[in-house]
Amino acid sequence: MLPISSLPQLLKTILAWLQRAFDATTTWVTQLSWWKFFLFAALALIAGSILQDELFSSSPDEDVVIKSHKRSSKGAGETNILIDDTGIHFNPRNSKNRRSSTADAASDPADAAEADAQAGAVPPEPPEPPAAPAKPNYPVTTNASGEEVHIELPPQIGEELSNAIEEAVDDAAEQKVSRYHQQASTWFKSFVSLLVLALFAMKALVGGKKRAEAETVTANEAAERESMQRQLSEAKMQMMQAQVEPHFLFNTLASVEHLIQVDPPRAAKMQRSLIQYLRAVLPQMRDNALITNLGREADMVQAYLNLLKMRMEERLTVDFQIPDGLRSAAFPPMMLQSMVENAIKHGLEVKPEGGTLRIVAEVAHSKLRVIVTDDGLGFGVVPSDGTGLGLPTIRERLKLLHGDQGSLTITPNQPSGVCAVIEVPYQLSK
């Protein structure tokens, strides 16, 4: 016997196992499509019918043996036993045969007398009445307490009575077994049907909840992965922003030092452009914002181009077309400068005669479109040593920030150079 303290723990364990089994069954059922579920239900009903026939139905051979045995026993003559208030009425198997033989014997003398009368013989004397049959002396003994009665019967009647009682007992047992098989068959069929109905109700009622929970878990996992990717991308961007073009700064400072000796006014102008560029870049580095405005990015690019123009002089021509009304539009940081750097490094700086850089901003179909074009040599001629914000990184950032509404398109420019187009949803920066 279990201790009282362990009984609640046992019940708790059983309930936990039942709950886990229910959850597992519910999860399995809800993952099935409806046509698979109906196929499973049909197969379950067919299998239940086959098992019902195999487990709760007697074999044909047994039925044949039993029926043949009953027919043979009935062919020898039926025995009837009736118990009422007057006693026990026993009809032996051969009683009918005996009665028929007695009737035949009695009819034979009558036929003979009729034949003699027709022949003119003297009519015989009437027969004497038959003597009363002697009563059999079958003793009946009773014990002293009166609880047990012993009746002696003739051997033939006793044997027939014993056989009749055995047949009655066998028939009652067969009927009881048949009723048990019918009840068990009905219960088994009902159990299979109720199981299929329970699974159907489980799929119909709990399936929606399980699917919603699974979709929620999947959405949360996707959001977590997207958030981690965005954090990683932004961390890379912030690290790239912190580099601030070391080679560009060193080259600019070397140019300022050289111009101080040969052309001090021009050196002062370059120095002012460098200070303007640093003032535009340093706040961007400290802010670490995911979204800035187009005007801030344009000022930083303008300062960068002023420094490059002093170095390249007449080889660089800049066409800056950003309306004042679009300066407050939201725009990702460092993307415009990355496009300008790619145009300078890959196309214009390596071209002996230089070229023209054009920057245009416009709104089309509720999207802010920033276009950077050049007539230089194009991509693939000289590797970039700029901030390192490559085109795949820009596309990844646009997808993380704006999904399918953000895009970067690179196409050849005519007659030479490259055309880069960035599209983002048009909205005001906060």
Residue, then its C-alpha position, 0 to 999 in steps of 0.5 A: m500500500l502506498p504512503i499517504s504522502s506519495l499519493p498526491q505526487l503519484l496523481k500529479t505525475i499521472l496528470a502531467w503524463l496525461q497532459r503531455a500525451f494530450d498536447a502531443t496528440t493535439t499537435w500531431v492532429t493539427q499538423l495533418s491536413w484535412w484530407k490526410f485526417f479524413l484518410f486516417a479516419a477512414l483507415a481507422l474505421i476499416a481497421g476497427s471493423i476488421l478487428q471487430d470481426e476477428l475478435f468478437s465473431s466465432s469462426p465458420d467451422e465452429d458454427v458448422v460443428i455446433k449446428s450439426h451436433k444440434r441437428s444430430s441430437k434433435g434427430a434422435g428425438e426431442t426431450n421436453i422438461l416442464i416444471d410447474d406447481t404439480g411437479i416435473h413433466f418429462n417427455p422422453r425422446n421415444s415416447k411418440n414412437r411408443r405411442s405410435s406403435t401402441a396405436d398400430a397394435a390396437s388397430d390391428p384387432a379391429d381390422a381382423a374383426e371387421a374382416d371376420a364379420q364380412a365373412g359371416a363368422v360369429p361375432p366375438e365376445p366383447p373384450e375385457p377391460p384392460a387392467a389398470p397398470a401397476k404403479p411403479n415402485y420408485p422409492v422417494t427418500t428424504n433425510a431427517s432434516g428434510e432438506e435433501v430429497h432423493i428420487e430413484l428413476p429408471p436407468q433409461i429415464g435418468e440418462e435421458l433426463s441427464n442428457a436433457i439437462e446438459e443440453a439445456v446448460d450448454d444452450a444457456a452457456e452458448q447464449k450467454v457467450s453470444r450475448y457477451h460477444q455482441q456487447a463487446s463488439t458493440w462497445f469496441k465499435s462505439f469506442v473506435s467511432l468515439l475516438v475518431l469523433a474526438l480527434f475530429a473535434m480536437k482538430a476543429l476546435v483546438g487546431g486553430k489555437k495551435r496553428a495561431e500559437a505556432e505562427t506566433v512562435t515562428a513570427n517571434e523567431a523571425a523577428e528575433r533573427e531580423s533584429m539580430q541581423r539589423q543589430l549586426s548590420e548597424a554595428k558594422m555600419q557604426m564601425m565603418q563610420a568610425q574609420v572616417e577615411p584615414h587615407f583621405l584625411f592623411n592625403t588632405l592634410a598633406s595637400v594642406e601642408h604643401l599648399i601652405q608653402v606654395d599657395p597659402p590662400r588655397a591652403a586656407k580654403m582647403q583647411r576650411s573645407l576640411i573643418q566643414y567636412l569634419r563638422a558634418v561627419l563627427p555628429q553623425m558618428r556620435d549620433n549612431a541613428l538608424i535614420t537621418n535626414l537627406g539635408r544632413e547627408a547632403d551637407m556631409v557629401q557637399a563638404y566631402l566633394n569640396l575637398l575632392k574638388m580642391r585636389m582634382e581641380e578642373r577634373l571634377t565637375v559637380d551637379f548638385q540638385i537636391p531641392d530644399g523641400l526634400r532636405s527634411a525627408a528621412f534617409p539612411p545615414m552614410m548611403l549617399q556618401s558611399m554612392v559618391e565615393n564609389a563614383i569618385k573612386h571607381g569612375l572619375e578619379v582614375k579617368p585622366e580627364g576626369g568627368t561630371l558627378r550628378i546628384v539628383a533627389e526627387v519624389a515618385h510614386s510616394k518614394l524618395r529617389v536619390i540618383v547618383t550618376d557619373d561619366g567615368l570608367g565604371f565599376g571593376v577598374v580600380p578596387s575601392d579603399g573608402t569606408g567599406l560600405g559595399l553594395p551588398t551591405i547597402r542592399e541588406r540595410l535597405k531590406l532590414l529598414h524598409g523591407d521590399q519598399g527599399s531598393l538599390t539599382i545599379t545600371p550602366n550610364q550612357p555613354s560611359g559611367v554608372c547610374a546608382v538609384i536608391e529608393v526608400p519610402y518618402q516620409l519626414s524624419k523625426 
